[in-house]
């Protein structure tokens, strides 16, 4: 038998089958790789979504809490502002009432002094007229007798004005009138009386009682000037506060800015500086001026009532406020400080007044004249 050769078709069949298997294997690998990437991408999306949901679930209550705290802080700040406004109104009302009371006391004191002076003058004139009439009605009474009686009355009134009323002006005026009457008599025997009157006038001129009317007007003027005196101010700026923007991506910075702004209304953070540089709000400036006015009003009231301790304490506290919180380089502040220094040296205590010697001297001279039969 002869051998037969394989045909070409039979030899290519296994090769084609092998290529088909290889292609099928590659397709299976490609399909399995694509599905794996899809699953990974899906898992990644799910994880990101879950993370965002968890972050929102955790941050949303905190955001709500922050908003509630911010609203509560704003309400607290508004309540504090209302309370401050009420306190300022009450303090202003008390200041006005106290000022009206002091002015009323001053007017009453002036009226009392004027009425007392008018009453003293009226009594003096009426008594002098009555004395002249009585002396003129006496038969054979020489003219010098009623003039001497008038001189004695004037000297007694001068002593009364000096000791009981502490009125130096009236006492001097009465002594001068008595000396003028003695000049009219032109009696050498009465020269010791005139010399005694001169000695009394010299002793009264050496006394220096303060003019309480001038001091009161000076305090009232200082109280009016206190509204325009310049205050010290801090040269350095306050700590800058963060400002919130409208970007949602900057929610952390915005949240911190809102929190800082809400708390800054309750507490103001300032840099540590020396005492000479002070930052004062509008309310604090008004409070300082009202406090200075209150101390000056207290000094006026103590002046009218003659209370030395209260007067000195009020003037000292007013000077301390002026030195600590008001601008020392201002000429108005320097002038006010100088006036307060002068007022602090004022003594409201009673001055020891001398005893007039002329009334006793006149009595002695009249006794001598009566013994001599003149």
Secondary structure, DSSP 8 states (H G I E B T S, - for coil): -------HHHHHHHHHHHHHHHHHHHHHHHHHHHHHHHHHHHHHHHHHHHHHHHHHHHHHHHHHHHHHHHHHHHHHHHHHHHHHHHHHHHHHHHHHHHHHHHHHHHHHHHHHHHHHHHHHHHHHHHHHHHHHHHHHHSTT--HHHHHHHHHHHHHHHHHHHHHTS--HHHHHHHHHHHHHHHHHHT-GGGHHHHHHHHHHHHHHHT-----HHHHHHHHHHHHHHTTT--B---SS---------S-GGGHHHHHHHHHHHHHHTT--------TTS----HHHHHHHHHHHHHHHHHHHHHHHHT-HHHHHHHHHHHHHHHHHHB-TTSHHHHHHHHHHHHHHT---S--------HHHHHHHHHHHHHHHT-
